[in-house]
């Protein structure tokens, strides 16, 4: 069986590790269920930060009010184009997004010296006969890599360890493309359950925690499993809120 895409990526690997059946629904059957309001907000936040940083690189850094207005306009426009499952009213989600953006502009943006934003890189993995693709949120002028996250709570140690693979892939594809230049790898997590008490967490990943052979072994396992048609259901506590739960239960019966 061929891979559904011409490449493998961290998001594909992560999804397959979570549940091979969910991967099959997403990439082979191309089923697009409603997205959650949290995913919607995170996507819009990333898009806005991408716009801001690219404008900053070009010397046309937008003002705060202009950026907030752009965010609100896109929020209204984007929600008409897709089905969203609202855990909270759309108006509350919008307020939370604007609060996150204000925090970013006040506490994080002044520190950033962007070199590349949303940089897409693809490298060959000859031994696996597959391409490895990644889109890096931010590369700064000191060749540090940052990935932004929005969530409701601070990351746990377990969540941090589970994210090592993402940074390993980013470092690998960047250094294969540009040489051994990476200085720092970090996640920047902006979190709060509402519009107040917003904080951010800086998570630095040590190079010693990132093992290339282990990364390649994981990729090999996932690629071989997909090619072998191994799309079993991984039943666990996440099934209760999986967007494919009704379809999966119906097929099981």
N, C-alpha and C positions, 0 to 999 in steps of 0.2 A: 504494500500500500504506500502511495506517495504521501508526502507531507502536504497538508492543505495550503500552505504558503510556500514560497520559494526560499524561506529562511526559517530559522528558529529564533526565538527571543525570550527574554526573561519572563514577560507576561504569559507567554505560552507555556513555558516550563512551570511557572508557579501555578497556573491553572490546572495543568495535568497532574502536578503533585497533589493539589487539593482534591481533585476528583476527575479521573479519566473520562467518566461518562459525561461530566459537565463540559470537558474539553471537546468531546465528540459533538455534543449539541451545538456548541458555539462555533467551532471551526469547520466541521464537516456538513452538518445540517444547516448551518448559518441561521439559527433561530435567534431572534433578537427580542428578548423579553423586556418589559419595562425596566428602566434603571432606577436605582434608589436616589432619593434626594441628596444623600451624602456623596454619591458618585457624581451626580450632576454638578453639585457645588464644587467638588474637587476639580473636575474638568474645566469648569468656567474660571476658577481661581488660577489654575495653571495657564490657561489661555491669556488671562489678563496680565499675569506676571511675565509671561513670554513677550507680550506686546510691549510692556513697560521697559524690559531689559534691552530689547532690540532697539527701541527708540533711544535709550540711554547710550548704547554703543554708537549710534549714528549722530549723537550730539543733540538730539531733540527730545530730551527727557520731559514727559508730560507732567503737568501739574496734578496735584492730588484731586481736586474737584473734577477735572476733566477725566481722570482715570476712574473715579467713582461713578461718574455719569455713564461712561462707556460700559462699565461692569453691569450697571442696572439695566441699560438698554439691551445688552446681550442676554442678560438673564430673562427678560421678557420675551425676546425674540427666540431664544433657544428652546424655551419650555414649550413653545407652540409646535416645534418640529419633532418632538419625541415624547413617548409615553413615559411618565415618571410616577413612581410610587412615593407619595408624600407621607413620611412619618410625622412630619409637622407641617403646618400650613405653609404654602409657598412664600407668603409675606414674611414669616419668621425665618425661613431659610435665606431669603434675600438679605434680611437685616444681619444675619450671622455672617454671610459672605462679605458684606460691606465692612463689618467690624473686623474680619480677618484681614481684609485688604488695607484698612487703615493701620492696623497693627504692623503689617508687613512694611508699609511705607515709612512708618515712624521708627520701628525698632530694627529692621533687617536691611532694607534697601540702602541706607547710607553706607553700610559696610561693604557693599558689593562692588567689585570692579570687573564687569563682565567682558569676556573675550569671545565666547561662543554661547549661543542660547538655542535650546532644543536641537542640538547637533545630532543628526542622524548618521550613524556609521555602520558599515557592513564589512565583515571580514570573512574569509574562507576558513573552514575547519576541514582541511583535506582528508584527515584520517576518518572523519565521520561523513564525508561527502555531503556537507551541508554548509550553508552560510549562517553566520551569527550576526544578528542585527540588534542595535540598541539606539535609543534616542535619549541623549543626556540633557537634563534640564539646564544645567549651567556649568560652564567651564570659565574660571576667572583668569585674570592675567598672570597669576602665579601658578597656573596649571593645576589648580585644585578643582575637584568635581563636587558639586552639590546637587542633591535631589530633594525637592520640596514635597512635603506631605501635609494634608489637612485632615484632622480627625477630631474625635470628641474627648480623647484622653491621652495622657502621656504614654509613650511606648514602654512596654515591659522589657526585661532583659531577654526573655524568650522571643519577643517580636523583633528585637534588634538582631539576635543571632539568626533568625529566619531570613533576615534581609541581607546577610553577608553576600549571598549569591548575586544579588542585583549589582552590588558595588564591584564584585569580582569581575562580572561580565563587562561593566562599564570600563573598569581599568584595563582589562584585557583588550577590548576593541579599540580603545583610545591609544594605548601604547603600540598595538600592532599597526595603527594608522600613522602615528606621529613620533614614535620612539618612547624611550623610558624617561618620561618627564613629569609624571603625576606627583604632586607634593602632598596633597591631603584628599581624603575621601570622607564625605560627611552627608548625613541626612539633616534636614532642618524641618522639624515637625511643629506646625502651628495647631494648637488644640484648645478647645473649649466646647462645652455642651450648649452654650447660649451665646448671647452677644456681649456678655461681661466676663471678666476674669480670664481673658485670653492670655495664653502664655506660649512660649516656644521652647523646644527642646533641641539642643545641639548634640548630635550623635556622631562622634568621630570613629571611623573604622580604621584599625591598624592594618598595615600591609601584612603583618605577620599572621593575621587572622584569615587571610585570603590565600587559599591554596589552589593554584592553577590545575594540578592533576585532579584534585577532588571536583573542581568545577567541570572539567572535561568529562569525568566519569558520570556526573549527574546528567550532563547534556546527552552523552552517549546512551544512557539508560532511557531517557525520555524519547529521544529520536528513534531508537530501536523499538521501543514499546509502541509508539504511534505507527511506525511502519509495519509492525507485526499485528496491528489491529486490536491491541489490548485496551479496551474501553470499558472496564468494569466499574461498577458503582462503589464508591468509597463511602460507606455509611458511617456517619459520625454525628456529633451534635449540630454541625452546621447545616445538616439536611433540613432542619425545621424552618430555616429562613432562606434556603436556596431558591433562586428564581425559577429553577426547573423542577421543583419538587412535585408538582401535580403531574407533569408529563412523565417524570421518572416513576412515580407510584403507579400511574396508569399502565405503563409498559411492563412493570413488574407483575401486575395482576394478570 
